């Protein structure tokens, strides 16, 4: 009896330190947020991606965007939408996504709304592979695609080179 107990305890000690890590049950997605401090001259100087681990079986856009609205984990990034903003409706097909935001986002100035729409567009394109994303809230409505986003200021560089 003592021999069996010793054998069982030995196996428990050996196997107790072994962890089971199965990455099949999670996947990495990228959410795009605004930087707290803009970094001039960098392609991610205004909008930067944050990688997140999400359950692989939770691939609905609604679920993923609810995680997005919780805000970034990194301290140098911030949510581009006002606190309390909700996504009221999501319409998706093979080519596009249409998001309707709650009125909280209606308080954003036009430029702030465009930046928020750019963050949501980059996030949705990365999550779904669609071509365009429309973000609407009250009077605001913006449709963007990956080809309509310029994330690096090349005009300032060209102007600086020409003046020298």
Steps between C-alpha positions, in 0.01 A plus 500: 500500500783736589670422167186591307459821696864595437460429129183709476658790692810486278287515186302789642820693572641432154184584314402787726770724357401431144260752351278440205505783255282462195499803273232346277237648728618860467587722211666838472307796365611860462296793628594851388498793741628857513836579655491723808793695359536521125837388364608698197661316211372151588239300310335416833553848644129578536323162480669191640400137521472299818505121477249312714444132571136406456322165518506340155135398526392860564550638151181704468563861408257616768695319773837622374384861477363482854852402608634789291276749682652396833803699390867422462714322755811701408545830684618696195176429309147629548153418377403750227135504609345662809452276803164326487479489121320187381456341161127494438500314170740298286415416140754284321533341159798363303618847393402741776411563862261773618523604865245722672632657820307632798452875538802523733721507190296787358679739735828452312626777273522409131875430514463289815216304341713438189786369717259276692357373169853431374578294812175306464559453127848357549373274779201372298704444183752299702227295668279433199698569182231731359584777251316794663361600837231762559478654846186703574372696797230763470616757244844339467557231240833394352584218259863390483704221353860390540595682180351830623705510821836676493685421819828670417544869417697504176393853403694659787813308400469607135446863597803495733721348230387757241571797727856392575 
